[in-house]
Amino acid sequence: MQDIIKSLLESQIAECKVQSVEVQGNHFGVVLISPMFAGLTPVKKQQLVMAPLAELFSSGKVHAIDYIKAFTPEQWQQQLQQ
């Protein structure tokens, strides 16, 4: 399931790099980096991440996202330096 989630996100969000996908049963959490997140509110970031995964939710393969940590490349670099 991790590979499917990673592939969907990286193929449908421009310049996206999925840093990690944590799967526990039919719940998951994801950390991803893309310049597409620049200037977006947390809700807009969530919507951008959820859209490519809609089929997984509707099929029941995924029930819930426990967390979405969406960073721009600049924000990610700041995270690494902390």
Steps between C-alpha positions, in 0.01 A plus 500: 500500500790737573624475141152563358449811716848630416453440129159672490623807684825537308330456163212740564657783702757701303860453609389297801742292702341272758740487792313234696176305512404333826226238465319336792215283379282719282627826656807685384707812547713673242784751484548662161684786334389706200524861388125470433439548874639856497244752619230240568302483822511171694152414367606561138811285553280222637265525201795484259629184670159334534391542136738238350394252771123529450468157340682331789254657743190417296612138459561464875869413456579809704277611784676805643805720488648543846726787389612697198825693531533701180807719450645718228866419422602809699289400801647149483854638509407703808363183665826317434704780657305495828 
